């Protein structure tokens, strides 16, 4: 079980980034969530879910995942808005955000502060490889975005 982080702290402990790292998946499609869970757990990661953008922000603040993987088209607050909020909040600015979407929105994801972008349909190898790369080098040079396809 993941212990909640102190919501009043400006900076919490750094998230685990190696094997067993926690990944928060934000998607409304149950089929995609099952696939992402299978691929990521098979690769050794722990997975939690949020069904909408508001829940994603709350969980990211509480759980402090290593990565948030978000679809753009999620209810209550879209994935790009989630990315902007996480990147501007001192409690979550260190969280890596990977946008996974059917939309051709790589530039919009970059502008929102995303660390990576993958285009659906979901590809297990690309997803796991992109997550591993992001965990190994989370600080990217400006203008770079991992995993574009």
PyMOL commands that set and color helices and strands:
alter all, ss='L'
color gray80, all
select helices_A, chain A and resi 30-42+53-63+79-88+106-112+124-136
alter helices_A, ss='H'
color red, helices_A
select strands_A, chain A and resi 22-26+46-50+67-70+96-101+116-119
alter strands_A, ss='S'
color yellow, strands_A
deselect
rebuild
show_as cartoon
